[in-house]
Amino acid sequence: MELRCEADWSQSRSCIGGIALAQYRIFENDDRIIHRASTIDLETGEQFVDSYIFTVVELLKVPFFY
């Protein structure tokens, strides 16, 4: 069985992830509210494992929290 995190989380079967809720802006020059990241090799740019996803939600960018 292949471990893989899909863009649509409802299709993911074996995804390990972490979610961080930030009360402040982390990425000043980026207006996206949700940021998804994974682990890569900095020299080759290749992804280590495709089943790990880290998600950051910047609450100050959500209109409800202004």
SULNORWO-V600167 format. One record per run of one state. SS is the DSSP state (~ for helix, > for strand, _ for the rest). FROM is the first residue (numbers start at 1). LEN is the number of residues. If there is no record, write none. Layout:
SS	FROM	LEN
SS	FROM	LEN
This chain:
_	1	8
~	9	3
_	12	4
>	16	7
_	23	11
>	34	4
_	38	2
>	40	1
_	41	6
>	47	1
_	48	4
>	52	7
~	59	3
_	62	1
~	63	3
_	66	1
